Amino acid sequence: MPEKMQFTKARIAALEPVPGKRITVYDLEQKGLCIRVTPAGAKAFYCVRKVEGKVEWVRIGDAAAVTIETARNTTAKIVNDIAAGTNPAEQKRIRKAEMTFSDLFAEWVKECKAKGKKSLGNDERNYRLHLQGIAKKKLSDIERQHIRTLHRKIGTASGIYQANRVLALTRAVFNFGIKALDIPGLTNPAAGLKMHREESRDRRLHPDEMPKFFEALAAEENPDMRDYVMLSLLTGARRSNVQAMHWQEIHLERRTWTIPGSKAKAKDNITVPLTTAAIEVLQARAEANGAQGWVFPGAGKTGHLVEPKKGWQRLLQRAGIEDLRLHDLRRSLASFQIDAGVSLAVIGKGLGHHSQQTTAVYARLAQDPVADAWQKGTDAILVAAGVKKTAEVVPMKKLPGHRKSAIS
């Protein structure tokens, strides 16, 4: 086996492997270029040079895929780079160790969990659904144009609101890498990219929609879905809080549901009044399933109900209602309360809103007017649904499709 030879396609093809030994043959034409043959017969081109007293092997590629001419040109460039003070092998090692976006996102998630970030579940879902295209890319390979194109694509496929949330998430993850991890040379390709213009959403269930909405709800065969939607409407709570409602948070005698600060967006406990209709739904669930653990248990890793998208779409189709989201139920209760003459301050306290302008007002409010406001709001909903007359107290058992509760 020659140690050196003029590389040709035929001569390289004629190189035979040696059992138990990797052999190296150098090119007579290009200094530093060699080919290595493994005992299994694999052949690859390398550039071999001494850099700062250390022999560095820079792999160029498989001999079956890289031409001799390309191998020589690449070797010549590496030799010139070394002469100029650059170590290609070291750069390759740094490159190999560089974080991918997936690596950075995992570190960001750890930080968010430690800080108790409330919307982390949504962020992880957006990453899983929309950011897999850049997940395995090295951070230095992710360019501004990649993020701009992704933002535009999501806007077309999933809507401008979703696209903006993903852009904001990407920006936050890169900022974390820059500010918290101090990754050398890292820049934020999402910084400064313009969000899609969002219109303030004011969708609610209108009085004329209530009868068909309640009819569709009464026809729903899944009792968890019926009760979940009803309690979302009657409490005005955020959908994530209703999904994770726990019996330890419910006090039926006091007619209250206390959402702990660990689950609340503003990190303060929220006391939600339970109206007569809400109490009846909960009592029916307690009788049917017991009052232990989650109010809406689920088979997933959370242990409780998660976003029931299919059930919600089924309900809307049955009711013939369009462009209504689960979160709009929260806005619907507040709208009916306003229509009933309830003050914004009272509504804000029950909904758990938190701002510098209104916090002092909420703190001075007693719970009685808040509970009264929730009763007025749910009464107005039931009147609009056609199952109750104004100022008339009608048991929930008289609602259409009732068994143990209005939607059981």
Secondary structure as GFF3:
##gff-version 3
##sequence-region A 1 408
A	DSSP	beta_strand	4	5	.	.	.	ID=ss1
A	DSSP	alpha_helix	9	14	.	.	.	ID=ss2
A	DSSP	beta_strand	23	27	.	.	.	ID=ss3
A	DSSP	beta_strand	33	37	.	.	.	ID=ss4
A	DSSP	beta_strand	43	51	.	.	.	ID=ss5
A	DSSP	beta_strand	54	62	.	.	.	ID=ss6
A	DSSP	alpha_helix	68	83	.	.	.	ID=ss7
A	DSSP	alpha_helix	88	97	.	.	.	ID=ss8
A	DSSP	alpha_helix	101	115	.	.	.	ID=ss9
A	DSSP	alpha_helix	120	130	.	.	.	ID=ss10
A	DSSP	alpha_helix	132	135	.	.	.	ID=ss11
A	DSSP	three_ten_helix	139	141	.	.	.	ID=ss12
A	DSSP	alpha_helix	144	158	.	.	.	ID=ss13
A	DSSP	alpha_helix	160	179	.	.	.	ID=ss14
A	DSSP	three_ten_helix	207	209	.	.	.	ID=ss15
A	DSSP	alpha_helix	210	218	.	.	.	ID=ss16
A	DSSP	alpha_helix	223	235	.	.	.	ID=ss17
A	DSSP	alpha_helix	239	243	.	.	.	ID=ss18
A	DSSP	three_ten_helix	247	249	.	.	.	ID=ss19
A	DSSP	beta_strand	250	251	.	.	.	ID=ss20
A	DSSP	beta_strand	256	259	.	.	.	ID=ss21
A	DSSP	beta_strand	270	273	.	.	.	ID=ss22
A	DSSP	alpha_helix	276	289	.	.	.	ID=ss23
A	DSSP	alpha_helix	309	319	.	.	.	ID=ss24
A	DSSP	alpha_helix	328	339	.	.	.	ID=ss25
A	DSSP	alpha_helix	344	351	.	.	.	ID=ss26
A	DSSP	alpha_helix	359	364	.	.	.	ID=ss27
A	DSSP	alpha_helix	367	385	.	.	.	ID=ss28
A	DSSP	three_ten_helix	396	398	.	.	.	ID=ss29
###
